[in-house]
Amino acid sequence: MLAKNWKQIGFVILIIAILFNITIKLINKSSLKSEIQNSAQYMLEQEENNNNIGK
């Protein structure tokens, strides 16, 4: 029975894993505004560090 249906069982497990992954990504999704702010803050910190090293 298992040997006969291994493709279907694997396919069902794959679909469940994909749905679980998508659900986790949707729940933990951060907003675009916060991503842009974090990127800008990181860039400013790196620029300050580069300026301090050069002095």
Rosetta blueprint (number, residue, H / E / L):
1 M L
2 L L
3 A L
4 K L
5 N L
6 W H
7 K H
8 Q H
9 I H
10 G H
11 F H
12 V H
13 I H
14 L H
15 I H
16 I H
17 A H
18 I H
19 L H
20 F H
21 N H
22 I H
23 T H
24 I H
25 K H
26 L H
27 I H
28 N L
29 K L
30 S L
31 S L
32 L H
33 K H
34 S H
35 E H
36 I H
37 Q H
38 N H
39 S H
40 A H
41 Q H
42 Y H
43 M H
44 L H
45 E H
46 Q H
47 E H
48 E H
49 N H
50 N H
51 N H
52 N H
53 I H
54 G H
55 K L
